[in-house]
């Protein structure tokens, strides 16, 4: 297993990535590669459509990144903490509804 960190992942996201890096990746089998959740959180934070000036705490950022990558909903009373993070937020303290 190969763990990709921020600069390696960022390089692949460039419009014209370095040919050596992209060539090296093309020689790998996808199941050999992984990215730590902290890096996924950084990437999600960087590309998320967050309003200007909006910030999110580190732990909430990790939760949001995990939910986005795994296509999960987030159940929390603190709905505001996850607004505009690209995940569906459920408040189980409100009257129950069918999903």
C-alpha positions as CSV (number, residue, x, y, z in Angstrom):
1,X,0.0,0.0,0.0
2,X,1.3,3.5,-0.9
3,X,0.0,6.4,1.2
4,X,-0.2,9.6,-0.9
5,X,0.3,12.9,1.0
6,X,-0.8,16.4,0.1
7,X,1.8,17.3,-2.5
8,X,1.5,14.1,-4.4
9,X,-2.3,14.3,-4.5
10,X,-2.2,18.0,-5.4
11,X,0.1,17.4,-8.3
12,X,-2.4,15.0,-9.8
13,X,-5.1,17.6,-9.5
14,X,-3.2,20.2,-11.5
15,X,-4.5,21.0,-15.1
16,X,-1.1,19.7,-16.4
17,X,0.5,17.5,-13.8
18,X,4.2,16.6,-13.9
19,X,4.6,13.9,-16.5
20,X,7.0,11.9,-14.3
21,X,4.5,11.8,-11.4
22,X,1.4,11.0,-13.6
23,X,3.4,8.3,-15.4
24,X,4.5,6.8,-12.1
25,X,0.8,6.7,-10.9
26,X,-0.4,5.2,-14.1
27,X,2.0,2.2,-13.5
28,X,0.3,1.5,-10.1
29,X,-2.8,-0.6,-9.4
30,X,-5.5,1.7,-7.8
31,X,-5.9,-0.7,-4.8
32,X,-2.2,0.0,-3.9
33,X,-2.9,3.6,-3.3
34,X,-4.5,5.4,-0.3
35,X,-4.7,8.9,1.0
36,X,-4.9,9.7,4.8
37,X,-8.2,11.2,6.0
38,X,-6.3,14.3,7.1
39,X,-5.3,14.9,3.5
40,X,-8.8,14.2,2.2
41,X,-10.0,16.8,4.7
42,X,-7.5,19.3,3.5
43,X,-8.5,18.7,-0.1
44,X,-12.2,18.9,0.7
45,X,-11.7,22.1,2.6
46,X,-9.7,23.6,-0.3
47,X,-12.3,22.8,-3.0
48,X,-15.5,23.0,-1.0
49,X,-17.9,25.7,-1.9
50,X,-17.6,27.5,1.4
51,X,-18.8,31.0,1.7
52,X,-16.0,33.6,2.0
53,X,-14.7,33.8,5.6
54,X,-16.4,30.5,6.7
55,X,-14.2,28.3,8.8
56,X,-14.6,24.9,10.3
57,X,-12.9,23.2,13.2
58,X,-10.3,20.5,12.6
59,X,-12.4,17.7,14.1
60,X,-15.6,18.8,12.2
61,X,-13.4,19.0,9.1
62,X,-12.3,15.4,9.5
63,X,-16.0,14.3,10.1
64,X,-17.1,16.3,7.0
65,X,-14.3,14.8,4.8
66,X,-15.1,11.3,5.9
67,X,-18.8,11.8,5.2
68,X,-18.1,13.3,1.8
69,X,-15.7,10.5,0.7
70,X,-18.0,7.8,1.9
71,X,-21.2,9.5,0.8
72,X,-22.6,9.5,4.3
73,X,-25.0,11.8,6.0
74,X,-24.0,13.5,9.3
75,X,-26.4,13.3,12.3
76,X,-25.8,16.1,14.8
77,X,-27.5,18.7,16.9
78,X,-24.9,21.2,15.7
79,X,-26.3,21.5,12.2
80,X,-24.7,24.9,11.7
81,X,-21.3,23.4,12.1
82,X,-21.7,21.4,8.9
83,X,-23.7,23.8,6.7
84,X,-22.1,24.4,3.3
85,X,-19.8,21.5,3.7
86,X,-21.2,19.4,0.9
87,X,-22.9,16.8,3.1
88,X,-26.5,16.2,4.1
89,X,-27.0,17.0,7.8
90,X,-29.7,15.4,9.9
91,X,-30.8,16.8,13.3
92,X,-32.2,13.8,15.2
93,X,-33.4,16.2,18.0
94,X,-36.1,17.5,15.7
95,X,-39.4,15.8,15.0
96,X,-38.7,12.5,13.2
97,X,-39.2,12.4,9.5
98,X,-38.6,9.8,6.8
99,X,-35.4,10.1,4.8
